[in-house]
Amino acid sequence: MALKKTSEIVSISFSLNESAANTFTQEQIDLQLSPLDQEVFVVVAVDMDPSAPDCIAGARTQSLATLTKSSQTAYKNLGSSNTIATAKRELVVEAGGTAAGAFQQSALDTPVAEAKYIDVIATNNFFVAIQGVNNLVTMSMNGRLWGYRARADAGLYAALVSSEQLSA
């Protein structure tokens, strides 16, 4: 891949609250990349921490967080090519409310040991989203993305931008 690193690793923190309980809520975060210089952002790690879902007897509640390269209208998992990372917390409570099971899953918090990066963002922003499922109160999430700026050659830059836009 023809990328030339132009910065050291930087971290970008973000925080987001659901607009209403169980409502997909998204926020755009600007990377201030220079398209004239064919600048991209190389993602090396992501950490997302969604809030714990409500404990409701007889219910399965969830708190779902995602980070994507393009705007979405609903929660996207890693099956979407524009999804960089996901995090999910789930709570299953039996009907009597005396027993519960808690589950937590996150994808791509840190890169695989052999990987130099986990994704490349070619457009000028990325998107974070939160959505609760079967909760009584709004969910929230905090997170951080680490990466560096790089310059791509013309062919690679065009391919990356086209890929992001066509698979949005």
ZIVENPE-V480866 format. One record per backbone hydrogen bond with DSSP energy under -1.0 kcal/mol. NH is the residue of the N-H (numbers start at 1). CO is the residue of the C=O. Records with the same first field share a line. If there is no record, write none. Layout:
NH->CO ; CO
//
This chain:
3->1
4->151
6->149
10->147
12->145
14->143
16->141
18->139
23->20
25->130
27->128
29->126
31->124
38->35
39->34
40->150
41->121
42->148
43->119
44->146
45->146
46->109
47->144
49->142
51->140
59->56
61->91
62->133
63->89
64->131
65->87
66->129
67->85
68->127
69->82
80->77
83->80
84->67
85->67
87->65
88->105
89->63
90->103
91->61
92->101
93->59
94->99
97->94
101->92
103->90
105->88
107->86
115->112
118->43
119->43
121->41
126->29
127->68
128->27
129->66
130->25
131->64
133->62
141->16
142->49
143->14
144->47
145->12
146->45
147->10
148->42
150->40
151->4
152->38
153->2
157->153
158->154
159->155
160->156
161->157
162->158
163->159
164->160
165->161
166->162
167->163
//
